[in-house]
Amino acid sequence: MKILITGVAGFIGSNLANHLLTKNHQVIGLDNFDNYYSIAYKKKRVKNLKKFKKFKFVFINLKDRKKVFKVFSKYKIQLVINLAAQAGVRNSFLDPKKYIDCNISSFLNIIFASKKYNVKKIIYASSSSVYGDAKKFPLNEKINFKQKNIYAVTKKLNEQIAETYSIISKINFIGLRFFTIYGIWGRPDMLILK
């Protein structure tokens, strides 16, 4: 299967790509090496993936719709796994436009390209931050919580966009609300690694 992974240089993306490549899938990995944390980490992750013959890396800013469409046209994608995002709750207050551009506009470009090139499924990263002010546990994913930061708002809006496009297009969406993740080559800014 030809699988496109956005955010392939990130912790989740690189580990997922490695797993899929060991299962003999073809992976087209996209990333822009955002400098939210060490670019050296990201480049090393991609370098490790390049040992696989079925891995192709494309340096791209997903806000560039023409380039996104070109990737879809060239590689005949069968499945999209969208893990790209502008990360970081605290920084979302400092530059909200960057978060909106990265997390919403880029996601829409992926959706529009998927629709045009007949991709039937998009798996995308959401975040536990969408639970915002939750005080009652266990959490119920159907309750509409109040998000407490711009990052969470962008992730919640992505969920709503996916829900809408699942109705008006023939694309199936699966959203994954990640909580704190950790492991080898994890993000150095995560609390568990400090």
C-alpha positions as CSV (number, residue, x, y, z in Angstrom):
1,M,0.0,0.0,0.0
2,K,1.2,3.6,-0.7
3,I,0.9,5.5,2.5
4,L,1.6,9.2,2.9
5,I,2.7,10.3,6.4
6,T,2.9,14.0,7.1
7,G,5.1,15.0,10.0
8,V,7.3,12.0,9.2
9,A,10.3,13.6,11.0
10,G,8.4,13.8,14.2
11,F,8.5,11.2,17.0
12,I,5.2,9.5,16.1
13,G,5.6,9.9,12.4
14,S,9.1,8.4,12.2
15,N,8.2,5.4,14.4
16,L,5.1,4.7,12.4
17,A,6.9,5.0,9.1
18,N,9.6,2.6,10.4
19,H,6.9,0.1,11.4
20,L,5.1,0.3,8.1
21,L,8.3,0.0,6.1
22,T,9.2,-3.2,7.9
23,K,5.8,-4.5,6.9
24,N,6.8,-3.8,3.2
25,H,4.5,-0.8,2.6
26,Q,5.6,2.1,0.5
27,V,5.8,5.3,2.6
28,I,6.0,8.8,1.2
29,G,7.0,11.0,4.1
30,L,6.4,14.7,4.2
31,D,8.0,17.2,6.6
32,N,9.3,20.8,6.8
33,F,11.7,20.3,9.7
34,D,9.9,23.0,11.8
35,N,12.3,24.4,14.4
36,Y,9.9,24.0,17.4
37,Y,12.6,21.7,18.8
38,S,16.0,20.4,17.5
39,I,16.0,20.0,13.7
40,A,19.0,17.6,14.2
41,Y,16.6,15.1,15.9
42,K,14.3,15.3,12.9
43,K,17.0,14.9,10.3
44,K,18.4,11.9,12.1
45,R,15.0,10.3,12.2
46,V,14.6,10.8,8.4
47,K,18.1,9.6,7.8
48,N,17.2,6.3,9.6
49,L,14.1,5.9,7.4
50,K,16.1,6.4,4.2
51,K,17.7,3.0,4.6
52,F,14.5,1.5,3.3
53,K,14.1,1.3,-0.4
54,K,10.4,1.9,-0.2
55,F,10.7,5.2,1.6
56,K,10.6,8.6,-0.2
57,F,11.1,11.8,1.7
58,V,9.6,15.1,0.4
59,F,10.6,18.4,2.1
60,I,7.4,20.5,1.9
61,N,5.4,23.1,3.7
62,L,1.8,21.8,3.8
63,K,0.4,25.3,3.6
64,D,1.5,25.3,-0.1
65,R,-1.6,23.8,-1.8
66,K,0.0,23.5,-5.2
67,K,2.9,21.5,-3.9
68,V,0.6,19.3,-1.8
69,F,-1.5,18.5,-4.9
70,K,1.7,17.8,-6.8
71,V,2.8,15.1,-4.3
72,F,-0.6,13.4,-4.4
73,S,-0.6,13.5,-8.2
74,K,3.0,12.0,-8.4
75,Y,2.7,9.3,-5.9
76,K,-0.9,8.0,-6.3
77,I,-1.5,7.8,-2.5
78,Q,-3.9,5.2,-1.1
79,L,-3.9,6.2,2.6
80,V,-3.1,9.5,4.4
81,I,-1.8,9.6,8.0
82,N,-1.7,13.3,8.9
83,L,0.6,13.7,11.9
84,A,2.0,17.2,11.0
85,A,1.1,20.0,13.3
86,Q,2.5,23.1,15.0
87,A,3.0,21.6,18.4
88,G,3.1,23.2,21.8
89,V,0.4,24.5,24.0
90,R,2.3,27.5,25.5
91,N,3.6,28.8,22.2
92,S,0.1,28.9,20.7
93,F,-0.7,32.0,22.8
94,L,2.4,33.8,21.4
95,D,1.7,33.1,17.7
96,P,-1.9,32.0,17.1
97,K,-1.8,32.7,13.4
98,K,1.0,30.2,13.0
99,Y,-1.0,27.5,14.7
100,I,-4.1,28.3,12.6
101,D,-2.1,28.2,9.4
102,C,-0.2,25.0,10.3
103,N,-2.9,23.0,12.0
104,I,-6.0,24.1,10.0
105,S,-5.0,25.4,6.6
106,S,-2.5,22.5,6.1
107,F,-5.1,19.9,7.1
108,L,-7.6,21.4,4.6
109,N,-5.0,21.2,1.9
110,I,-4.5,17.5,2.7
111,I,-8.3,16.9,2.6
112,F,-8.7,18.8,-0.7
113,A,-5.9,16.8,-2.3
114,S,-7.3,13.5,-0.9
115,K,-10.7,14.3,-2.4
116,K,-9.3,15.2,-5.8
117,Y,-7.0,12.1,-6.0
118,N,-9.6,9.7,-4.6
119,V,-8.0,8.8,-1.3
120,K,-10.6,7.0,0.7
121,K,-9.2,7.3,4.3
122,I,-7.4,9.9,6.3
123,I,-6.1,9.1,9.8
124,Y,-5.1,12.3,11.6
125,A,-3.6,13.3,14.9
126,S,-5.8,15.2,17.4
127,S,-4.8,15.8,21.0
128,S,-5.9,15.2,24.5
129,S,-5.8,19.0,24.9
130,V,-9.3,19.1,23.3
131,Y,-10.6,17.9,26.6
132,G,-9.7,21.3,28.0
133,D,-11.5,21.9,31.3
134,A,-12.7,18.3,31.9
135,K,-13.2,17.6,35.5
136,K,-15.2,14.4,35.3
137,F,-13.5,11.1,34.6
138,P,-13.5,8.8,32.8
139,L,-13.7,11.2,29.8
140,N,-16.5,10.9,27.4
141,E,-15.3,11.9,23.9
142,K,-18.8,13.0,22.8
143,I,-19.0,15.8,25.3
144,N,-18.1,19.2,24.0
145,F,-15.4,20.5,26.3
146,K,-14.1,24.1,26.5
147,Q,-10.6,24.2,25.1
148,K,-8.1,26.3,27.1
149,N,-5.6,27.3,24.4
150,I,-5.2,28.0,20.7
151,Y,-3.5,24.7,20.0
152,A,-6.4,22.8,21.5
153,V,-8.9,24.9,19.5
154,T,-7.1,24.1,16.2
155,K,-7.2,20.4,17.1
156,K,-10.9,20.5,17.9
157,L,-11.6,22.4,14.7
158,N,-9.7,19.7,12.8
159,E,-12.1,17.1,14.3
160,Q,-15.1,19.2,13.3
161,I,-13.7,19.7,9.7
162,A,-13.1,15.9,9.5
163,E,-16.6,15.2,10.6
164,T,-18.1,17.6,8.1
165,Y,-16.0,16.3,5.2
166,S,-16.8,12.7,6.1
167,I,-20.4,13.6,5.3
168,I,-19.9,15.6,2.1
169,S,-17.2,13.5,0.6
170,K,-16.4,9.8,0.3
171,I,-13.4,10.0,2.7
172,N,-13.4,8.1,6.0
173,F,-11.7,9.9,8.8
174,I,-10.1,8.5,12.0
175,G,-9.0,10.9,14.6
176,L,-6.5,9.9,17.3
177,R,-6.5,12.0,20.5
178,F,-2.9,11.5,21.7
179,F,-2.1,12.0,25.3
180,T,1.6,12.4,26.4
181,I,3.8,10.1,24.4
182,Y,7.3,9.1,25.1
183,G,10.1,6.8,24.0
184,I,13.5,6.7,22.3
185,W,14.0,9.7,20.0
186,G,11.0,11.4,21.8
187,R,10.5,15.2,21.7
188,P,13.1,16.7,24.1
189,D,10.6,19.3,25.3
190,M,8.2,16.7,26.8
191,L,8.0,16.7,30.6
192,I,9.0,13.0,30.9
193,L,12.3,13.7,29.2
194,K,13.2,16.7,31.3
